[in-house]
Amino acid sequence: MLDHLTYTAPQPKVIAGAKGDWELVIGLEVHAQVASNAKLFSGASTGFGAEPNSHVAFVDAAMPGMLPVINEFCVAQAVKTGLGLKAGINLRSAFDRKNYFYPDLPQGYQISQLYHPIVGEGEVIVDMGPGVARRVRIERIHLEQDAGKSIHDMDPNMSFVDLNRTGVALMEIVSRPDIRGPEEAAAYVAKLRQIMRYLGTCDGNMQNGNLRADVNVSVCPPGAYERYQETQDFSHLGTRCEIKNMNSLRFIQAAIDYEARRQIAILEDGGSIVQETRLYDPDKGETRSMRSKEEAHDYRYFPDPDLLPLDIEQAWVDDIAAAMPELPDEKKARFVKDLGLSEYDAGVLTAEVENADYFESVASGRDGKMAANWVINELFGRLNKEGLSVETSPVSASQLGGVIDLIGSGAISGKIAKDLFEILWTEGGDPAAIVEERGMKQVTDLGAIEKAVDEIIAANPAQVEKAKANPKLAGWFVGQVLKATGGKANPAAVQDLVAQKLGQ
């Protein structure tokens, strides 16, 4: 656990029904596509956006006699994810067949891990506000293959199938029912995404379907969750419904809120909740029934006869652990402790791994607070305004670092630095060379500055009297001198000379 965070017990989202209060209980199954070039059991490409059915190997198409071969890299990625979630790694795991009709999975079953997953219990620390976090327990992570995609809107009489995703490796990350509200559910998924992007095990692209969640929602009377915690009896939590394939943080929150109110209305009307799988319709803002919820026995799981159990060595796991990158929570804590950043600024800078890398490059050997100010306010502000990301920024980290170096050396003022940033953004170039070539250097010659101050004072005797009566008005003279020198005069020197001349 991290020293800079305060941990609180899960605070329930209380929803007022017509007849009383109800509390939410949420568990998530997050499907994260493994970042790999090849699929879980074949060498076919995992590239997104290719022509339909162009990334399909014989194994993916379930051609007779074709046998799956495990992709070792996908196994390593799952192990790395488990380590990143502080989870136990099972040195022996096995694959099972989940028998279910998938129109877009030619073999007619899914290869998954039910009985012996590769990753055991872990945890995710979810930031819920400045300095406050919640702990969500991870029950397991297992590897499985994805299905393809059925397309129903190309012909009124037929459906089409694209098998490019068939066989792509997924990590299913199953949480305990520790999540107590819509905002916490979205924050949990966001934190998972952040961790996996830092690890490089999943790109987290929800628009492409590379990260999606099945959300289990139930409601219970106040106090029932505490009884579950004491007894581990799930019956206290009420009957759950599962909302499938959520690929938007905003929609996850909206779906949970609607589903909770739907269940409360049924229960308060004397009805009972049917355990089922539901879909969320974002256009209508409601969930609808998809099918009755299957249990594990409905899928007739059995060990896959084509795949031997996975036996991995502890030394291999240790090697993966030794090569782990710094994770977001640790990086954020380091920024606060070593660079003196605020919790908020450190959180902004570590939200995305690319942003953190950019900032660290800018801050290397420089004042951390100044670097953070320029990255957050100037760079991020401009990127957001123009719909760009750090990866597509016209101003590189070395260029921005050069601007900060020029400020630190006194070569340019803050105002000139902003003009220089604009030139770099639109034209590029070397900051130091631009300042030299365009005569942008700050005027530090006290004689030249004093001459400008004397001229402004001599030309404005009425303003001088006012400033002598009210020292706060001396700032007017500072502004006039800076204007007269084109913003090149050293502001601190101007301020000192104005105060001296006005006898302040």
Secondary structure, DSSP 8 states (H G I E B T S, - for coil): --TT-EE------EEE-SSSEEEEEEEEEEEEE---SB-SSS--B--TT--TT-S--TTTTT-TT------HHHHHHHHHHHHHTT--B-SEE--EEEE---TT-TTSEEEE-SSS-SB--EEEEEEEETTEEEEEEEEEEEEEE---EEE-SS-SS--EEE-TTTT-EEEEEEE-S-B-SHHHHHHHHHHHHHHHHHHTS----TTTTSEEEEEEEEEE-TTHHHHHHHH--GGGG---EEEEEE--HHHHHHHHHHHHHHHHHHHHTT-----EEEEEETTTTEEEEEEE---GGGGT-EE-TTS--EE--HHHHHHHHHT----HHHHHHHHHHHH---HHHHHHHHSSHHHHHHHHHHHTTS-HHHHHHIIIIIIIHHHHHHT--GGG-SS-HHHHHHHHHHHHHTSS-HHHHHHHHHHHHHH---HHHHHHHTT---B--HHHHHHHHHHHHHH-HHHHHHHHH-GGGHHHHHHHHHHHTTT-B-HHHHHHHHHHHTT-
